[in-house]
C-alpha cells in the first residue's frame, strides 16, 4: 500500500488509445462497484475479480485503469473527496450567520446528516475506515474525515463554550453526532417494524435535529439554576 501511494503519480495506468462504447464507462463503474464492495465487506474482504464482476468489466481492466487494488481504493477516496468538496464551507457559513448558537447548531447538524446519509455506501465506508490503521487510515483521515471535521469544528467549539455539549473537545461532538446519524440513517426497517408510524429518512432527520438539544426555555432555566 505504501509503495502504491508514493508511486501513484509516477506510474502511467492507462495504455494508448481510448476505450469505445460501453468500455468507456468501465473505469467509473469499477470505482462505483469498489465503493460498494469496500464499504460492505472491507478492503481485505473483497477480491478484484468480484469488484470487476459487479461492475460488468473484465478483471484485466482493474490493472489497465488502476494497476492494483490499493490504487483502486485510492480512486474511491478520490471519488468521496470530490463529493464532499461540494459541501466545503457549509458549516463555516452557518457558524457566521446571525441567530442563537442553538439554532445554528441544529442547522449545521441537519447539513451534516444530509452529507452522510445521502449515500449509504459513503456512510458505511466512513464507519469502516475510521476504525482502521496504517496508510489507508492516514489517507482516509487526511482527505475525507478531517476536512469535514475542520469545517464544523468552530461551531462545535462555540456550542461547547455555550454549555450545549458537556464535553471537552469538538471532535467528541463531531463523532457523537456522526455515530447517532449513522445508526439512524440505516434504521428505516426498525422504524417500520417497531415504530408507532413508518418514517422516511427526511422525517428521521428532522426529528433528530429537533431533538438534538433541549428546548431553549428549558436550557435557560437549567443554566439559571446552576
N, CA, C and O of each residue as an XYZ file, in Angstrom:
904
protein
N       0.836     -1.207      0.000
C       0.000      0.000      0.000
C       0.865      1.249      0.000
O       0.582      2.182     -0.752
N       1.924      1.300      0.829
C       2.777      2.477      0.884
C       3.410      2.742     -0.469
O       3.451      3.884     -0.927
N       3.907      1.685     -1.114
C       4.551      1.846     -2.409
C       3.567      2.376     -3.433
O       3.912      3.215     -4.266
N       2.320      1.874     -3.368
C       1.307      2.357     -4.302
C       1.052      3.833     -4.108
O       0.864      4.562     -5.082
N       1.042      4.295     -2.852
C       0.795      5.704     -2.563
C       1.911      6.576     -3.150
O       1.627      7.593     -3.784
N       3.167      6.191     -2.947
C       4.284      7.044     -3.332
C       4.534      7.029     -4.828
O       5.078      7.990     -5.373
N       4.142      5.943     -5.506
C       4.409      5.838     -6.929
C       3.212      6.239     -7.769
O       3.252      6.142     -8.995
N       2.156      6.685     -7.124
C       0.891      6.897     -7.828
C       1.022      7.854     -8.996
O       0.524      7.576    -10.086
N       1.690      8.984     -8.777
C       1.783      9.983     -9.831
C       2.789      9.595    -10.906
O       2.661     10.007    -12.059
N       3.793      8.799    -10.528
C       4.860      8.488    -11.467
C       4.476      7.417    -12.458
O       5.017      7.393    -13.564
N       3.555      6.519    -12.104
C       3.271      5.368    -12.942
C       2.069      5.609    -13.823
O       0.991      5.890    -13.299
N       2.198      5.512    -15.158
C       1.013      5.607    -16.017
C       0.127      4.398    -15.796
O       0.626      3.285    -15.636
N      -1.172      4.600    -15.785
C      -2.085      3.493    -15.532
C      -2.941      3.164    -16.740
O      -3.687      2.186    -16.709
N      -2.855      3.951    -17.801
C      -3.682      3.683    -18.957
C      -2.810      3.585    -20.191
O      -1.921      4.412    -20.392
N      -3.053      2.595    -21.008
C      -2.307      2.421    -22.229
C      -2.774      3.378    -23.308
O      -3.689      4.167    -23.072
N      -2.170      3.328    -24.482
C      -2.543      4.225    -25.566
C      -3.945      3.915    -26.080
O      -4.446      2.800    -25.935
N      -4.557      4.917    -26.679
C      -5.888      4.726    -27.232
C      -6.960      4.968    -26.209
O      -6.683      5.034    -25.011
N      -8.197      5.104    -26.675
C      -9.323      5.352    -25.785
C     -10.339      4.228    -25.903
O     -10.608      3.772    -27.014
N     -10.912      3.767    -24.797
C     -11.943      2.741    -24.874
C     -13.137      3.253    -25.657
O     -13.402      4.455    -25.677
N     -13.837      2.372    -26.283
C     -15.002      2.736    -27.074
C     -16.249      2.086    -26.497
O     -16.171      1.054    -25.831
N     -17.402      2.697    -26.757
C     -18.675      2.123    -26.369
C     -18.789      1.951    -24.877
O     -18.411      2.830    -24.102
N     -19.329      0.778    -24.472
C     -19.555      0.513    -23.053
C     -18.256      0.524    -22.261
O     -18.257      0.825    -21.067
N     -17.135      0.194    -22.927
C     -15.857      0.173    -22.219
C     -15.455      1.554    -21.728
O     -14.663      1.665    -20.792
N     -15.987      2.618    -22.343
C     -15.601      3.964    -21.943
C     -16.093      4.312    -20.551
O     -15.556      5.226    -19.925
N     -17.104      3.608    -20.045
C     -17.614      3.856    -18.694
C     -17.102      2.825    -17.692
O     -17.515      2.824    -16.533
N     -16.211      1.957    -18.135
C     -15.758      0.871    -17.269
C     -15.044      1.406    -16.040
O     -15.250      0.890    -14.941
N     -14.212      2.425    -16.194
C     -13.482      2.955    -15.036
C     -14.449      3.472    -13.979
O     -14.294      3.179    -12.794
N     -15.438      4.233    -14.402
C     -16.417      4.765    -13.453
C     -17.185      3.645    -12.772
O     -17.436      3.704    -11.568
N     -17.561      2.624    -13.537
C     -18.302      1.506    -12.962
C     -17.438      0.736    -11.966
O     -17.939      0.257    -10.949
N     -16.159      0.619    -12.252
C     -15.254     -0.062    -11.317
C     -15.148      0.701    -10.000
O     -15.149      0.092     -8.930
N     -15.056      2.026    -10.069
C     -14.977      2.818     -8.838
C     -16.283      2.709     -8.056
O     -16.266      2.576     -6.832
N     -17.410      2.765     -8.756
C     -18.703      2.617     -8.083
C     -18.805      1.259     -7.390
O     -19.210      1.171     -6.231
N     -18.434      0.204     -8.114
C     -18.510     -1.141     -7.546
C     -17.524     -1.305     -6.391
O     -17.824     -1.986     -5.411
N     -16.351     -0.686     -6.503
C     -15.354     -0.781     -5.427
C     -15.843     -0.069     -4.170
O     -15.647     -0.574     -3.065
N     -16.472      1.088     -4.318
C     -17.025      1.781     -3.157
C     -18.057      0.915     -2.449
O     -18.040      0.789     -1.225
N     -18.953      0.323     -3.225
C     -19.970     -0.549     -2.626
C     -19.327     -1.749     -1.940
O     -19.741     -2.134     -0.847
N     -18.320     -2.341     -2.573
C     -17.686     -3.538     -2.015
C     -16.854     -3.216     -0.783
O     -16.959     -3.903      0.233
N     -16.032     -2.181     -0.861
C     -15.192     -1.823      0.285
C     -16.035     -1.385      1.471
O     -15.691     -1.674      2.617
N     -17.130     -0.695      1.209
C     -17.964     -0.225      2.318
C     -18.719     -1.371      2.975
O     -19.009     -1.315      4.171
N     -19.037     -2.394      2.220
C     -19.813     -3.511      2.749
C     -18.927     -4.600      3.358
O     -19.224     -5.120      4.434
N     -17.833     -4.941      2.660
C     -17.001     -6.081      3.061
C     -15.634     -5.682      3.589
O     -14.930     -6.520      4.153
N     -15.243     -4.436      3.425
C     -13.915     -4.013      3.842
C     -12.880     -4.284      2.769
O     -13.119     -5.046      1.833
N     -11.723     -3.648      2.918
C     -10.667     -3.764      1.913
C     -10.200     -5.205      1.753
O     -10.039     -5.684      0.630
N      -9.983     -5.888      2.853
C      -9.463     -7.253      2.794
C     -10.537     -8.271      2.425
O     -10.218     -9.390      2.024
N     -11.794     -7.895      2.557
C     -12.864     -8.870      2.395
C     -13.386     -9.046      0.987
O     -14.295     -9.847      0.771
N     -12.843     -8.327      0.026
C     -13.370     -8.401     -1.334
C     -12.222     -8.588     -2.313
O     -11.122     -8.079     -2.099
N     -12.484     -9.316     -3.382
C     -11.468     -9.564     -4.396
C     -11.675     -8.634     -5.586
O     -12.772     -8.122     -5.809
N     -10.610     -8.426     -6.337
C     -10.712     -7.613     -7.551
C     -11.627     -8.277     -8.575
O     -12.327     -7.595     -9.322
N     -11.619     -9.582     -8.607
C     -12.486    -10.299     -9.549
C     -13.953    -10.026     -9.226
O     -14.762     -9.817    -10.130
N     -14.295    -10.029     -7.941
C     -15.679     -9.758     -7.545
C     -16.072     -8.317     -7.875
O     -17.190     -8.070     -8.327
N     -15.170     -7.373     -7.656
C     -15.455     -5.973     -7.984
C     -15.667     -5.822     -9.486
O     -16.607     -5.158     -9.924
N     -14.795     -6.436    -10.264
C     -14.924     -6.346    -11.722
C     -16.237     -6.961    -12.196
O     -16.899     -6.415    -13.078
N     -16.614     -8.098    -11.608
C     -17.869     -8.731    -11.994
C     -19.057     -7.843    -11.666
O     -19.983     -7.727    -12.468
N     -19.041     -7.219    -10.501
C     -20.131     -6.328    -10.125
C     -20.217     -5.119    -11.045
O     -21.302     -4.588    -11.284
N     -19.068     -4.685    -11.562
C     -19.030     -3.538    -12.465
C     -19.349     -3.915    -13.899
O     -19.558     -3.039    -14.739
N     -19.390     -5.207    -14.190
C     -19.624     -5.643    -15.560
C     -18.408     -5.438    -16.449
O     -18.543     -5.212    -17.651
N     -17.216     -5.518    -15.858
C     -15.967     -5.320    -16.588
C     -15.084     -6.550    -16.428
O     -15.214     -7.298    -15.459
N     -14.183     -6.754    -17.389
C     -13.189     -7.803    -17.240
C     -12.216     -7.419    -16.144
O     -11.885     -6.243    -15.997
N     -11.754     -8.387    -15.376
C     -10.857     -8.097    -14.259
C      -9.558     -7.454    -14.731
O      -8.907     -6.745    -13.963
N      -9.171     -7.690    -15.985
C      -7.952     -7.068    -16.505
C      -8.064     -5.551    -16.563
O      -7.049     -4.858    -16.610
N      -9.294     -5.026    -16.560
C      -9.490     -3.582    -16.614
C      -9.061     -2.896    -15.316
O      -8.763     -1.702    -15.313
N      -9.028     -3.649    -14.215
C      -8.529     -3.066    -12.970
C      -7.063     -2.691    -13.135
O      -6.661     -1.582    -12.782
N      -6.268     -3.606    -13.667
C      -4.852     -3.316    -13.908
C      -4.698     -2.225    -14.954
O      -3.812     -1.377    -14.843
N      -5.553     -2.239    -15.965
C      -5.470     -1.256    -17.044
C      -5.672      0.165    -16.516
O      -4.918      1.074    -16.864
N      -6.691      0.353    -15.677
C      -7.031      1.696    -15.201
C      -6.315      2.082    -13.909
O      -6.000      3.255    -13.707
N      -6.055      1.114    -13.033
C      -5.570      1.443    -11.694
C      -4.232      0.794    -11.346
O      -3.439      1.371    -10.602
N      -3.985     -0.368    -11.863
C      -2.719     -1.032    -11.588
C      -2.749     -1.992    -10.426
O      -2.058     -3.011    -10.452
N      -3.547     -1.689     -9.386
C      -3.554     -2.540     -8.200
C      -4.818     -2.267     -7.386
O      -5.545     -1.305     -7.634
N      -5.051     -3.125     -6.426
C      -6.175     -2.943     -5.510
C      -6.009     -1.678     -4.681
O      -6.975     -0.957     -4.430
N      -4.769     -1.412     -4.255
C      -4.519     -0.205     -3.463
C      -4.827      1.051     -4.258
O      -5.379      2.009     -3.715
N      -4.476      1.058     -5.543
C      -4.776      2.215     -6.386
C      -6.279      2.361     -6.604
O      -6.790      3.478     -6.679
N      -6.986      1.243     -6.706
C      -8.439      1.308     -6.843
C      -9.058      1.882     -5.578
O      -9.990      2.683     -5.658
N      -8.559      1.487     -4.418
C      -9.053      2.065     -3.158
C      -8.823      3.570     -3.133
O      -9.690      4.321     -2.686
N      -7.666      4.018     -3.609
C      -7.373      5.446     -3.663
C      -8.324      6.172     -4.615
O      -8.698      7.318     -4.367
N      -8.707      5.517     -5.683
C      -9.671      6.117     -6.603
C     -11.025      6.294     -5.924
O     -11.738      7.260     -6.197
N     -11.381      5.360     -5.039
C     -12.614      5.511     -4.254
C     -12.499      6.726     -3.338
O     -13.445      7.505     -3.222
N     -11.354      6.895     -2.690
C     -11.142      8.064     -1.837
C     -11.224      9.343     -2.667
O     -11.791     10.339     -2.216
N     -10.661      9.323     -3.877
C     -10.781     10.479     -4.767
C     -12.248     10.812     -5.021
O     -12.646     11.976     -4.975
N     -13.042      9.786     -5.289
C     -14.475      9.989     -5.556
C     -15.157     10.629     -4.345
O     -15.929     11.574     -4.501
N     -14.884     10.133     -3.162
C     -15.505     10.683     -1.959
C     -15.035     12.109     -1.706
O     -15.825     12.961     -1.298
N     -13.762     12.371     -1.945
C     -13.229     13.718     -1.766
C     -13.934     14.698     -2.692
O     -14.257     15.816     -2.289
N     -14.168     14.288     -3.915
C     -14.873     15.155     -4.875
C     -16.294     15.429     -4.412
O     -16.771     16.560     -4.508
N     -16.970     14.411     -3.914
C     -18.341     14.593     -3.442
C     -18.393     15.562     -2.268
O     -19.223     16.471     -2.238
N     -17.504     15.360     -1.308
C     -17.527     16.187     -0.103
C     -17.041     17.603     -0.369
O     -17.409     18.531      0.350
N     -16.211     17.775     -1.406
C     -15.716     19.118     -1.724
C     -16.861     20.058     -2.087
O     -16.773     21.266     -1.866
N     -17.936     19.501     -2.646
C     -19.077     20.332     -2.994
C     -19.782     20.919     -1.787
O     -20.518     21.899     -1.910
N     -19.560     20.320     -0.605
C     -20.189     20.809      0.634
C     -19.233     21.633      1.479
O     -19.594     22.080      2.567
N     -18.000     21.840      0.983
C     -16.994     22.543      1.779
C     -17.480     23.941      2.152
O     -18.007     24.675      1.315
N     -17.296     24.292      3.409
C     -17.648     25.628      3.874
C     -19.075     25.789      4.350
O     -19.438     26.857      4.843
N     -19.907     24.743      4.216
C     -21.308     24.874      4.622
C     -21.430     25.184      6.108
O     -22.138     26.112      6.499
N     -20.740     24.407      6.931
C     -20.842     24.622      8.376
C     -20.220     25.947      8.773
O     -20.732     26.638      9.653
N     -19.110     26.308      8.124
C     -18.497     27.588      8.425
C     -19.424     28.745      8.133
O     -19.464     29.726      8.876
N     -20.174     28.628      7.039
C     -21.129     29.684      6.697
C     -22.245     29.771      7.734
O     -22.664     30.868      8.105
N     -22.727     28.621      8.203
C     -23.762     28.615      9.237
C     -23.230     29.237     10.515
O     -23.935     29.991     11.186
N     -21.982     28.922     10.853
C     -21.397     29.457     12.072
C     -21.317     30.965     12.087
O     -21.336     31.582     13.153
N     -21.226     31.571     10.901
C     -21.115     33.020     10.808
C     -22.465     33.713     10.681
O     -22.544     34.941     10.709
N     -23.526     32.924     10.542
C     -24.855     33.515     10.441
C     -25.278     34.134     11.774
O     -24.708     33.836     12.824
N     -26.282     34.994     11.706
C     -26.859     35.509     12.936
C     -27.756     34.464     13.582
O     -27.963     33.381     13.034
N     -28.279     34.796     14.735
C     -29.144     33.866     15.435
C     -28.418     33.166     16.558
O     -27.196     33.254     16.682
N     -29.184     32.472     17.371
C     -28.620     31.814     18.541
C     -27.731     30.651     18.135
O     -27.883     30.090     17.049
N     -26.808     30.294     19.010
C     -25.953     29.161     18.743
C     -26.769     27.882     18.674
O     -26.426     26.967     17.925
N     -27.852     27.807     19.451
C     -28.704     26.619     19.416
C     -29.281     26.403     18.009
O     -29.244     25.292     17.480
N     -29.805     27.460     17.421
C     -30.397     27.349     16.091
C     -29.338     27.020     15.042
O     -29.594     26.243     14.122
N     -28.152     27.607     15.178
C     -27.096     27.336     14.214
C     -26.569     25.908     14.342
O     -26.216     25.281     13.343
N     -26.517     25.399     15.567
C     -26.097     24.004     15.752
C     -27.110     23.062     15.120
O     -26.727     22.094     14.462
N     -28.392     23.332     15.311
C     -29.412     22.482     14.692
C     -29.300     22.511     13.167
O     -29.389     21.472     12.513
N     -29.106     23.693     12.613
C     -28.989     23.795     11.158
C     -27.762     23.053     10.649
O     -27.832     22.334      9.652
N     -26.632     23.230     11.340
C     -25.408     22.537     10.932
C     -25.551     21.029     11.075
O     -25.056     20.277     10.235
N     -26.223     20.579     12.131
C     -26.438     19.144     12.318
C     -27.288     18.573     11.187
O     -27.053     17.453     10.732
N     -28.263     19.334     10.742
C     -29.073     18.891      9.611
C     -28.244     18.763      8.344
O     -28.424     17.823      7.569
N     -27.335     19.710      8.133
C     -26.449     19.643      6.970
C     -25.526     18.428      7.045
O     -25.320     17.732      6.051
N     -24.978     18.182      8.225
C     -24.093     17.032      8.392
C     -24.856     15.730      8.163
O     -24.338     14.804      7.539
N     -26.069     15.662      8.661
C     -26.907     14.479      8.434
C     -27.096     14.254      6.938
O     -26.963     13.131      6.452
N     -27.406     15.321      6.212
C     -27.596     15.197      4.766
C     -26.325     14.722      4.076
O     -26.382     13.911      3.151
N     -25.176     15.224      4.524
C     -23.903     14.824      3.928
C     -23.654     13.325      4.067
O     -23.263     12.666      3.104
N     -23.876     12.797      5.247
C     -23.506     11.402      5.491
C     -24.600     10.427      5.064
O     -24.315      9.256      4.817
N     -25.846     10.891      4.973
C     -26.949      9.975      4.697
C     -27.338      9.911      3.232
O     -28.118      9.044      2.838
N     -26.808     10.811      2.421
C     -27.237     10.844      1.024
C     -26.766      9.624      0.244
O     -27.351      9.273     -0.781
N     -25.709      8.977      0.729
C     -25.164      7.800      0.046
C     -24.849      6.737      1.092
O     -23.902      6.905      1.861
N     -25.610      5.652      1.146
C     -25.368      4.627      2.167
C     -23.977      4.010      2.074
O     -23.414      3.600      3.089
N     -23.420      3.940      0.873
C     -22.072      3.393      0.739
C     -21.043      4.324      1.370
O     -20.103      3.867      2.020
N     -21.220      5.623      1.180
C     -20.328      6.592      1.825
C     -20.391      6.437      3.339
O     -19.362      6.437      4.015
N     -21.590      6.305      3.860
C     -21.773      6.165      5.304
C     -21.056      4.932      5.835
O     -20.347      5.013      6.838
N     -21.232      3.796      5.177
C     -20.580      2.563      5.636
C     -19.060      2.650      5.485
O     -18.316      2.142      6.323
N     -18.612      3.295      4.416
C     -17.173      3.468      4.209
C     -16.568      4.287      5.347
O     -15.498      3.953      5.856
N     -17.253      5.358      5.743
C     -16.776      6.183      6.843
C     -16.651      5.373      8.123
O     -15.642      5.461      8.824
N     -17.674      4.587      8.427
C     -17.673      3.816      9.666
C     -16.529      2.797      9.664
O     -15.857      2.613     10.679
N     -16.311      2.141      8.533
C     -15.255      1.130      8.466
C     -13.862      1.746      8.569
O     -13.030      1.295      9.356
N     -13.620      2.773      7.774
C     -12.257      3.273      7.657
C     -11.811      4.075      8.876
O     -10.615      4.125      9.164
N     -12.732      4.700      9.595
C     -12.294      5.488     10.745
C     -11.842      4.602     11.905
O     -11.242      5.087     12.865
N     -12.126      3.321     11.814
C     -11.656      2.386     12.836
C     -10.398      1.651     12.398
O      -9.988      0.687     13.044
N      -9.775      2.098     11.297
C      -8.646      1.382     10.738
C      -7.308      1.841     11.287
O      -7.226      2.450     12.354
N      -6.270      1.535     10.537
C      -4.909      1.921     10.918
C      -4.052      1.889      9.665
O      -4.494      1.450      8.603
N      -2.817      2.362      9.804
C      -1.876      2.285      8.700
C      -2.087      3.362      7.648
O      -2.721      4.386      7.901
N      -1.542      3.109      6.459
C      -1.551      4.114      5.398
C      -2.948      4.430      4.904
O      -3.243      5.591      4.619
N      -3.828      3.428      4.792
C      -5.202      3.711      4.355
C      -5.903      4.614      5.359
O      -6.626      5.532      4.971
N      -5.692      4.359      6.650
C      -6.296      5.201      7.681
C      -5.815      6.642      7.541
O      -6.614      7.574      7.633
N      -4.512      6.832      7.318
C      -3.970      8.187      7.180
C      -4.571      8.890      5.968
O      -4.912     10.071      6.039
N      -4.698      8.175      4.866
C      -5.312      8.754      3.676
C      -6.774      9.124      3.940
O      -7.230     10.201      3.554
N      -7.493      8.230      4.594
C      -8.906      8.479      4.893
C      -9.072      9.688      5.801
O      -9.889     10.566      5.527
N      -8.293      9.737      6.890
C      -8.421     10.848      7.831
C      -8.039     12.168      7.166
O      -8.766     13.155      7.279
N      -6.910     12.188      6.480
C      -6.407     13.426      5.912
C      -7.244     13.976      4.782
O      -7.331     15.191      4.608
N      -7.868     13.088      4.000
C      -8.553     13.550      2.796
C     -10.068     13.517      2.892
O     -10.742     14.257      2.175
N     -10.619     12.683      3.754
C     -12.080     12.549      3.830
C     -12.617     13.079      5.156
O     -13.481     13.955      5.165
N     -12.115     12.557      6.274
C     -12.696     12.903      7.573
C     -12.294     14.296      8.047
O     -13.150     15.099      8.417
N     -10.998     14.582      8.035
C     -10.517     15.824      8.651
C     -11.050     17.088      7.986
O     -11.412     18.025      8.698
N     -11.117     17.162      6.649
C     -11.653     18.393      6.051
C     -13.091     18.693      6.481
O     -13.445     19.852      6.695
N     -13.913     17.658      6.607
C     -15.289     17.869      7.057
C     -15.308     18.296      8.521
O     -16.019     19.230      8.893
N     -14.521     17.605      9.352
C     -14.465     17.967     10.765
C     -14.003     19.411     10.958
O     -14.582     20.141     11.763
N     -12.973     19.827     10.235
C     -12.455     21.178     10.392
C     -13.490     22.224      9.985
O     -13.489     23.336     10.513
N     -14.364     21.877      9.058
C     -15.434     22.791      8.668
C     -16.409     23.021      9.828
O     -16.916     24.127     10.013
N     -16.663     21.966     10.601
C     -17.639     22.056     11.691
C     -16.992     22.445     13.030
O     -17.687     22.892     13.942
N     -15.692     22.283     13.149
C     -15.025     22.468     14.437
C     -15.353     23.802     15.130
O     -15.682     23.787     16.316
N     -15.279     24.954     14.443
C     -15.531     26.219     15.166
C     -16.918     26.295     15.791
O     -17.074     26.793     16.905
N     -17.934     25.795     15.067
C     -19.290     25.848     15.619
C     -19.444     24.882     16.779
O     -20.091     25.214     17.773
N     -18.864     23.692     16.675
C     -18.935     22.747     17.805
C     -18.223     23.336     19.020
O     -18.691     23.166     20.145
N     -17.096     24.027     18.814
C     -16.403     24.651     19.933
C     -17.248     25.756     20.554
O     -17.295     25.895     21.776
N     -17.911     26.538     19.717
C     -18.795     27.582     20.231
C     -19.920     26.971     21.058
O     -20.294     27.509     22.101
N     -20.456     25.847     20.591
C     -21.530     25.185     21.337
C     -21.027     24.641     22.673
O     -21.738     24.708     23.675
N     -19.802     24.102     22.695
C     -19.211     23.635     23.954
C     -19.041     24.806     24.912
O     -19.381     24.709     26.091
N     -18.516     25.908     24.400
C     -18.298     27.090     25.241
C     -19.614     27.635     25.795
O     -19.650     28.210     26.883
N     -20.695     27.447     25.030
C     -22.010     27.925     25.471
C     -22.706     26.937     26.395
O     -23.801     27.218     26.882
N     -22.088     25.783     26.645
C     -22.667     24.793     27.539
C     -23.679     23.869     26.904
O     -24.389     23.155     27.612
N     -23.763     23.865     25.567
C     -24.740     22.996     24.904
C     -24.284     21.540     24.881
O     -25.104     20.624     24.949
N     -22.993     21.336     24.786
C     -22.424     19.995     24.825
C     -21.437     19.944     25.975
O     -20.509     20.752     26.038
N     -21.630     19.004     26.880
C     -20.775     18.924     28.063
C     -19.630     17.943     27.837
O     -19.469     16.949     28.544
N     -18.860     18.267     26.838
C     -17.641     17.519     26.533
C     -16.523     18.541     26.370
O     -16.776     19.744     26.318
N     -15.280     18.055     26.288
C     -14.148     18.973     26.309
C     -13.581     19.295     24.938
O     -12.793     20.231     24.805
N     -13.968     18.533     23.906
C     -13.317     18.722     22.610
C     -14.352     18.616     21.484
O     -15.227     17.752     21.532
N     -14.260     19.480     20.481
C     -15.219     19.418     19.364
C     -15.185     18.100     18.598
O     -16.184     17.727     17.983
N     -14.060     17.388     18.620
C     -14.022     16.082     17.959
C     -14.997     15.115     18.617
O     -15.598     14.287     17.933
N     -15.162     15.208     19.931
C     -16.131     14.361     20.621
C     -17.549     14.679     20.144
O     -18.349     13.773     19.911
N     -17.852     15.958     20.004
C     -19.171     16.353     19.482
C     -19.363     15.774     18.084
O     -20.400     15.184     17.782
N     -18.359     15.949     17.244
C     -18.476     15.519     15.847
C     -18.694     14.012     15.740
O     -19.562     13.559     14.994
N     -17.913     13.243     16.479
C     -18.046     11.787     16.395
C     -19.331     11.297     17.062
O     -19.922     10.319     16.606
N     -19.769     11.956     18.127
C     -21.055     11.581     18.731
C     -22.193     11.792     17.742
O     -23.056     10.928     17.589
N     -22.195     12.930     17.077
C     -23.247     13.217     16.112
C     -23.191     12.242     14.941
O     -24.220     11.719     14.512
N     -21.981     11.999     14.424
C     -21.847     11.065     13.313
C     -22.329      9.671     13.695
O     -22.977      8.992     12.899
N     -22.009      9.243     14.923
C     -22.455      7.928     15.369
C     -23.962      7.822     15.414
O     -24.537      6.842     14.941
N     -24.609      8.837     15.984
C     -26.072      8.824     16.045
C     -26.675      8.875     14.652
O     -27.621      8.147     14.352
N     -26.126      9.737     13.800
C     -26.645      9.862     12.442
C     -26.472      8.569     11.658
O     -27.368      8.156     10.920
N     -25.315      7.934     11.821
C     -25.041      6.690     11.099
C     -26.056      5.613     11.460
O     -26.562      4.913     10.583
N     -26.353      5.481     12.748
C     -27.306      4.462     13.180
C     -28.710      4.795     12.689
O     -29.431      3.918     12.213
N     -29.094      6.058     12.803
C     -30.424      6.459     12.362
C     -30.607      6.255     10.856
O     -31.665      5.816     10.406
N     -29.580      6.573     10.094
C     -29.699      6.529      8.637
C     -29.916      5.115      8.107
O     -30.442      4.941      7.008
N     -29.516      4.102      8.879
C     -29.715      2.722      8.428
C     -30.843      2.030      9.190
O     -30.989      0.809      9.121
N     -31.641      2.817      9.919
C     -32.663      2.227     10.795
C     -34.077      2.325     10.255
O     -35.032      2.138     11.009
N     -34.241      2.611      8.968
C     -35.589      2.690      8.411
C     -36.385      1.399      8.630
O     -37.562      1.470      8.982
N     -35.771      0.207      8.429
C     -36.537     -1.014      8.695
C     -36.971     -1.133     10.161
O     -38.051     -1.653     10.443
N     -36.142     -0.658     11.094
C     -36.516     -0.701     12.510
C     -37.721      0.179     12.796
O     -38.627     -0.220     13.527
N     -37.734      1.379     12.219
C     -38.869      2.269     12.429
C     -40.131      1.700     11.798
O     -41.225      1.860     12.339
N     -39.983      1.038     10.660
C     -41.142      0.431     10.017
C     -41.680     -0.741     10.832
O     -42.888     -0.973     10.873
N     -40.782     -1.477     11.478
C     -41.185     -2.681     12.222
C     -41.642     -2.363     13.639
O     -42.621     -2.940     14.114
N     -40.947     -1.452     14.325
C     -41.188     -1.227     15.747
C     -41.735      0.155     16.079
O     -42.243      0.358     17.182
N     -41.649      1.090     15.176
C     -42.107      2.440     15.462
C     -43.621      2.548     15.452
O     -44.325      1.683     14.931
N     -44.103      3.632     16.040
C     -45.541      3.866     16.044
C     -46.056      4.161     14.643
O     -47.201      3.853     14.313
N     -45.203      4.757     13.830
C     -45.570      5.046     12.449
C     -44.320      4.946     11.584
O     -43.215      5.245     12.037
N     -44.502      4.525     10.342
C     -43.371      4.434      9.435
C     -42.832      5.833      9.144
O     -43.607      6.770      8.953
N     -41.515      5.974      9.109
C     -40.882      7.260      8.863
C     -39.924      7.142      7.694
O     -39.235      6.132      7.547
N     -39.878      8.171      6.863
C     -38.861      8.192      5.826
C     -37.617      8.884      6.368
O     -37.623      9.406      7.482
N     -36.545      8.885      5.568
C     -35.275      9.409      6.049
C     -35.365     10.902      6.366
O     -34.743     11.376      7.317
N     -36.130     11.632      5.578
C     -36.290     13.051      5.844
C     -36.965     13.321      7.178
O     -36.584     14.248      7.891
N     -37.961     12.520      7.519
C     -38.646     12.679      8.807
C     -37.724     12.310      9.971
O     -37.748     12.955     11.020
N     -36.914     11.271      9.778
C     -35.949     10.893     10.810
C     -34.936     12.015     11.005
O     -34.600     12.354     12.139
N     -34.452     12.588      9.919
C     -33.512     13.709     10.005
C     -34.118     14.866     10.782
O     -33.484     15.408     11.687
N     -35.340     15.247     10.436
C     -35.973     16.390     11.096
C     -36.184     16.120     12.583
O     -35.984     17.004     13.417
N     -36.588     14.895     12.907
C     -36.792     14.549     14.317
C     -35.476     14.587     15.076
O     -35.432     15.042     16.219
N     -34.409     14.118     14.456
C     -33.092     14.148     15.094
C     -32.657     15.588     15.359
O     -32.205     15.915     16.456
N     -32.795     16.439     14.356
C     -32.363     17.837     14.507
C     -33.163     18.530     15.601
O     -32.596     19.266     16.408
N     -34.470     18.304     15.637
C     -35.293     18.958     16.653
C     -35.014     18.406     18.048
O     -35.106     19.140     19.032
N     -34.677     17.131     18.142
C     -34.420     16.520     19.448
C     -32.983     16.609     19.913
O     -32.643     16.139     20.999
N     -32.120     17.226     19.074
C     -30.695     17.250     19.382
C     -30.382     18.012     20.657
O     -29.540     17.583     21.447
N     -31.047     19.130     20.863
C     -30.786     19.978     22.028
C     -32.061     20.177     22.816
O     -33.150     20.048     22.258
N     -31.957     20.490     24.108
C     -33.155     20.838     24.876
C     -33.827     22.066     24.276
O     -33.187     22.864     23.591
N     -35.115     22.207     24.537
C     -35.788     23.420     24.097
C     -35.152     24.613     24.799
O     -34.676     24.491     25.927
N     -35.143     25.743     24.146
C     -34.444     26.911     24.679
C     -34.913     27.323     26.071
O     -34.065     27.604     26.918
N     -36.241     27.376     26.362
C     -36.644     27.731     27.727
C     -36.098     26.788     28.784
O     -35.668     27.228     29.850
N     -36.114     25.479     28.493
C     -35.586     24.508     29.454
C     -34.098     24.702     29.662
O     -33.600     24.605     30.783
N     -33.389     24.976     28.572
C     -31.952     25.175     28.666
C     -31.623     26.400     29.502
O     -30.724     26.359     30.342
N     -32.350     27.496     29.276
C     -32.095     28.722     30.030
C     -32.429     28.536     31.511
O     -31.724     29.048     32.382
N     -33.514     27.796     31.791
C     -33.883     27.556     33.185
C     -32.829     26.727     33.894
O     -32.516     26.969     35.060
N     -32.279     25.739     33.182
C     -31.237     24.900     33.781
C     -29.989     25.722     34.058
O     -29.365     25.570     35.108
N     -29.621     26.595     33.119
C     -28.448     27.440     33.330
C     -28.647     28.356     34.536
O     -27.719     28.572     35.316
N     -29.875     28.902     34.688
C     -30.147     29.807     35.794
C     -30.080     29.136     37.138
O     -29.801     29.782     38.148
N     -30.336     27.825     37.162
C     -30.329     27.089     38.419
C     -28.923     26.689     38.838
O     -28.718     26.248     39.969
N     -27.951     26.838     37.944
C     -26.581     26.397     38.266
C     -25.819     27.483     39.014
O     -24.655     27.290     39.365
